[in-house]
């Protein structure tokens, strides 16, 4: 009997152990399954919607001032600020006007380091004046100085400084006044006659038609050669005298430049040097449009 009871007890223990093992395996399998099979749910990607054939443009995030930009199918327009137009360079024909000359002079003084000069208008003329009084030395002194600085110091005590300016004077003129007749020089004819008498040219045969001379002896040849040489010099001088005097003119005015010249130096020297530059600019500017 005891043996049966012990056998039954052992069977119960084995049965409980088997149930416990089975329960443990089941729990393990369930956990593993949950771990491996559980996945985060993802939302299915939305299908792209078809774009309209002519999409309306997105309004530009720009201020009210912008370049006109009209989109297709949009009733709104936006404008951008217009860039300032670049001024055109206009090349004019014909003489300068009076105030075109004034403007060019002002720009030249401002942009070429000529800050010591003042441009102004006085009695319808233009005045370009040096800001400081200037001493003008007419000719070189016979005294010898140790240095240029010593010379300037000594001369500045002798020659008092005064106003130094370039005056641009305007005189009205009519267009037909531009045609100037060359002046005749009667003195040239007189000199030519004196030469003929000096070398007795009247005794030498002259072909009236061709204006050629024919010397018959060595004496005549020598006299004729000296006469022709002297005659050439007179003709050159006469040609220079008969050339029309070049003058400056702008629209409706002839121009005369009145300024100190033909001097040895100025104190300060800068005044004389810069005055030459300014006068050269005025002449070149006016002549370029004549």
C-alpha positions as CSV (number, residue, x, y, z in Angstrom):
1,X,0.0,0.0,0.0
2,X,2.8,2.4,0.9
3,X,4.4,1.7,-2.4
4,X,1.2,2.6,-4.3
5,X,0.9,5.8,-2.3
6,X,4.6,6.7,-3.0
7,X,4.1,5.9,-6.7
8,X,1.0,8.1,-6.9
9,X,2.8,11.0,-5.2
10,X,5.7,10.8,-7.6
11,X,3.3,10.8,-10.5
12,X,1.6,13.9,-9.2
13,X,4.9,15.7,-8.8
14,X,6.0,14.7,-12.3
15,X,2.6,15.9,-13.7
16,X,2.9,19.3,-11.9
17,X,6.5,19.7,-13.1
18,X,5.4,19.0,-16.7
19,X,2.6,21.5,-16.4
20,X,4.9,24.1,-15.0
21,X,7.4,23.5,-17.8
22,X,4.7,23.7,-20.4
23,X,3.4,27.0,-18.9
24,X,6.9,28.4,-18.9
25,X,7.5,27.5,-22.6
26,X,4.2,29.0,-23.6
27,X,5.0,32.3,-21.8
28,X,8.4,32.4,-23.5
29,X,7.0,31.8,-26.9
30,X,4.4,34.5,-26.5
31,X,7.0,37.1,-25.5
32,X,9.3,36.2,-28.3
33,X,6.4,36.4,-30.8
34,X,5.4,39.8,-29.5
35,X,8.9,41.2,-29.7
36,X,9.6,39.9,-33.2
37,X,6.3,40.5,-34.8
38,X,5.3,43.9,-33.4
39,X,6.1,46.7,-35.8
40,X,5.4,50.4,-35.6
41,X,2.4,51.2,-37.7
42,X,3.4,53.5,-40.6
43,X,1.0,55.7,-42.4
44,X,0.7,54.9,-46.1
45,X,2.3,57.5,-48.3
46,X,-0.2,59.9,-49.7
47,X,-0.5,59.8,-53.5
48,X,0.7,63.0,-55.2
49,X,-2.1,65.1,-56.4
50,X,-2.1,66.1,-60.0
51,X,-0.9,69.7,-60.6
52,X,-3.2,72.0,-62.5
53,X,-2.1,72.8,-66.1
54,X,-1.5,76.5,-65.3
55,X,-0.8,76.9,-61.6
56,X,-1.4,80.3,-60.1
57,X,1.9,81.9,-59.0
58,X,2.7,82.4,-55.4
59,X,2.5,86.1,-54.5
60,X,6.1,87.5,-54.1
61,X,7.1,88.6,-50.6
62,X,8.4,91.9,-51.9
63,X,7.6,95.5,-51.1
64,X,5.0,97.3,-53.2
65,X,7.8,98.8,-55.3
66,X,9.1,96.0,-57.6
67,X,9.5,95.1,-61.5
68,X,6.1,94.3,-63.0
69,X,5.8,90.5,-62.7
70,X,2.4,89.1,-63.8
71,X,1.8,85.4,-63.5
72,X,-0.5,83.3,-65.8
73,X,-4.0,83.1,-64.3
74,X,-3.2,85.7,-61.6
75,X,-4.9,89.1,-61.5
76,X,-2.3,90.6,-59.1
77,X,0.8,92.5,-60.3
78,X,3.7,93.5,-58.3
79,X,6.3,96.2,-59.2
80,X,10.0,96.5,-58.4
81,X,11.8,99.8,-58.0
82,X,13.2,101.0,-61.3
83,X,16.9,101.6,-61.4
84,X,17.8,105.2,-62.3
85,X,18.6,105.4,-66.0
86,X,22.3,106.0,-66.9
87,X,22.6,109.4,-68.4
88,X,23.5,109.3,-72.1
89,X,26.7,111.0,-73.2
90,X,25.7,113.4,-75.9
91,X,28.4,114.6,-78.3
92,X,27.3,117.9,-79.7
93,X,28.4,119.5,-82.9
94,X,29.3,123.2,-83.2
95,X,30.9,125.6,-80.8
96,X,30.5,125.4,-77.0
97,X,27.9,127.5,-75.3
98,X,29.1,129.9,-72.6
99,X,27.8,127.8,-69.7
100,X,29.1,124.5,-71.2
101,X,32.5,126.1,-71.0
102,X,31.8,127.2,-67.4
103,X,30.8,123.7,-66.4
104,X,33.9,122.1,-68.0
105,X,36.1,124.6,-66.3
106,X,34.6,123.9,-62.9
107,X,35.0,120.2,-63.3
108,X,38.6,120.6,-64.5
109,X,39.5,122.6,-61.4
110,X,37.8,120.2,-59.0
111,X,39.2,117.0,-60.5
112,X,42.8,118.0,-61.3
113,X,44.1,119.1,-57.9
114,X,43.6,122.8,-58.6
115,X,42.0,123.5,-55.2
116,X,43.7,126.9,-54.9
117,X,41.7,128.5,-57.7
118,X,38.2,130.0,-57.6
119,X,35.9,130.2,-60.6
120,X,33.4,133.0,-60.7
121,X,31.5,135.2,-63.1
122,X,32.1,139.0,-63.1
123,X,30.4,141.4,-65.5
124,X,29.4,138.6,-67.9
125,X,33.1,137.4,-68.0
126,X,34.6,134.4,-66.2
127,X,37.3,134.9,-63.6
128,X,39.7,132.1,-62.4
129,X,41.5,133.6,-59.4
130,X,44.3,132.2,-57.2
131,X,43.1,132.2,-53.6
132,X,46.3,133.9,-52.3
133,X,48.0,137.1,-53.5
134,X,50.9,136.3,-55.8
135,X,54.2,138.2,-56.4
136,X,55.2,138.4,-60.1
137,X,58.9,138.7,-60.9
138,X,59.2,140.2,-64.4
139,X,62.8,139.1,-65.1
140,X,65.8,137.3,-63.7
141,X,67.9,139.2,-61.2
142,X,71.6,139.7,-61.9
143,X,72.3,138.8,-58.2
144,X,73.5,135.2,-57.6
145,X,71.8,133.4,-54.7
146,X,73.0,130.4,-52.7
147,X,69.8,128.5,-53.4
148,X,66.4,128.8,-55.0
149,X,64.8,129.3,-51.6
150,X,67.1,132.2,-50.8
151,X,66.3,133.8,-54.2
152,X,62.5,133.5,-53.5
153,X,62.9,135.0,-50.1
154,X,64.9,137.9,-51.4
155,X,62.6,138.6,-54.4
156,X,59.4,138.4,-52.2
157,X,60.7,141.4,-50.3
158,X,61.1,143.4,-53.5
159,X,58.0,142.4,-55.4
160,X,54.7,142.8,-53.5
161,X,52.0,140.2,-53.9
162,X,48.8,141.1,-55.6
163,X,45.7,139.5,-57.1
164,X,46.6,136.8,-59.7
165,X,43.8,135.8,-62.0
166,X,42.9,134.6,-65.5
167,X,40.1,136.6,-67.1
168,X,38.0,134.9,-69.8
169,X,36.4,137.8,-71.7
170,X,33.5,137.4,-74.1
171,X,32.6,139.7,-77.0
172,X,29.5,139.2,-79.1
173,X,30.1,138.4,-82.7
174,X,28.1,137.4,-85.8
175,X,28.9,134.2,-87.7
176,X,30.1,136.0,-90.8
177,X,32.7,137.7,-88.7
178,X,34.6,134.4,-88.6
179,X,35.8,135.0,-92.1
180,X,38.8,137.3,-91.6
181,X,40.7,138.8,-94.5
182,X,44.4,138.4,-94.4
183,X,46.1,141.7,-93.8
184,X,48.3,143.0,-96.6
185,X,51.9,143.8,-95.8
186,X,53.2,146.7,-97.9
187,X,56.6,146.6,-96.2
188,X,57.4,143.3,-97.9
189,X,56.9,144.8,-101.4
190,X,59.1,147.7,-100.4
191,X,61.9,145.4,-99.2
192,X,61.7,143.3,-102.4
193,X,62.1,146.5,-104.5
194,X,65.1,147.5,-102.4
195,X,66.7,144.1,-102.9
196,X,66.3,144.4,-106.7
197,X,68.1,147.7,-106.7
198,X,70.8,146.5,-104.3
199,X,71.8,143.6,-106.6
200,X,71.0,145.4,-109.9
201,X,68.5,142.7,-110.9
202,X,67.0,145.0,-113.5
203,X,70.3,144.4,-115.6
204,X,69.8,140.7,-115.6
205,X,67.6,139.2,-118.4
206,X,64.1,138.1,-117.1
207,X,61.6,136.0,-119.0
208,X,58.4,137.8,-118.3
209,X,56.2,134.8,-119.0
210,X,58.0,132.2,-116.9
211,X,59.5,134.7,-114.3
212,X,62.9,133.2,-114.7
213,X,66.3,135.0,-114.8
214,X,69.2,134.2,-117.1
215,X,72.7,135.3,-115.9
216,X,75.2,136.0,-118.7
217,X,78.3,136.2,-116.4
218,X,79.7,135.1,-113.1
219,X,79.0,138.5,-111.6
220,X,75.4,138.3,-112.6
221,X,75.1,134.7,-111.3
222,X,76.5,135.8,-107.9
223,X,74.2,138.8,-107.6
224,X,71.2,136.7,-108.7
225,X,72.0,134.0,-106.1
226,X,72.3,136.5,-103.3
227,X,69.0,138.2,-104.4
228,X,67.1,134.8,-104.5
229,X,68.3,133.9,-101.0
230,X,67.2,137.2,-99.5
231,X,64.0,137.1,-101.5
232,X,63.1,133.7,-99.9
233,X,63.4,135.1,-96.3
234,X,61.1,138.0,-97.2
235,X,58.5,135.7,-98.7
236,X,58.5,133.5,-95.6
237,X,58.0,136.4,-93.3
238,X,55.3,137.9,-95.5
239,X,53.4,134.5,-95.5
240,X,53.5,134.4,-91.7
241,X,52.2,138.0,-91.5
242,X,49.3,137.3,-93.9
243,X,48.0,134.3,-92.1
244,X,44.7,135.0,-90.3
245,X,45.2,135.5,-86.6
246,X,43.9,132.5,-84.7
247,X,41.3,133.4,-82.1
248,X,39.0,131.5,-79.8
249,X,35.2,131.6,-80.1
250,X,32.2,129.9,-78.6
251,X,28.5,130.1,-79.6
252,X,27.7,133.8,-80.1
253,X,30.9,135.1,-78.5
254,X,34.6,135.5,-79.3
255,X,36.9,134.7,-76.4
256,X,39.9,136.6,-75.2
257,X,42.2,135.3,-72.4
258,X,43.7,138.0,-70.3
259,X,46.3,136.9,-67.7
260,X,49.8,137.7,-66.6
261,X,52.4,136.2,-68.9
262,X,56.0,136.7,-70.1
263,X,57.4,136.9,-66.6
264,X,60.4,135.2,-65.0
265,X,58.5,133.5,-62.1
266,X,55.7,133.8,-59.6
267,X,55.9,133.6,-55.8
268,X,54.6,131.0,-55.0
269,X,55.8,129.2,-58.2
270,X,52.8,127.0,-58.1
271,X,50.5,129.8,-59.2
272,X,52.4,130.4,-62.5
273,X,52.7,126.6,-63.2
274,X,49.1,125.9,-62.6
275,X,48.0,129.0,-64.6
276,X,49.8,127.7,-67.6
277,X,47.9,124.4,-67.2
278,X,44.5,126.1,-66.9
279,X,45.1,128.4,-70.0
280,X,46.1,125.3,-72.0
281,X,43.0,123.5,-71.0
282,X,40.8,126.5,-71.9
283,X,42.4,126.8,-75.4
284,X,42.2,123.0,-76.1
285,X,38.6,122.8,-74.9
286,X,37.4,125.7,-77.1
287,X,39.4,124.7,-80.2
288,X,38.0,121.1,-80.0
289,X,34.5,122.4,-80.7
290,X,35.3,125.2,-83.1
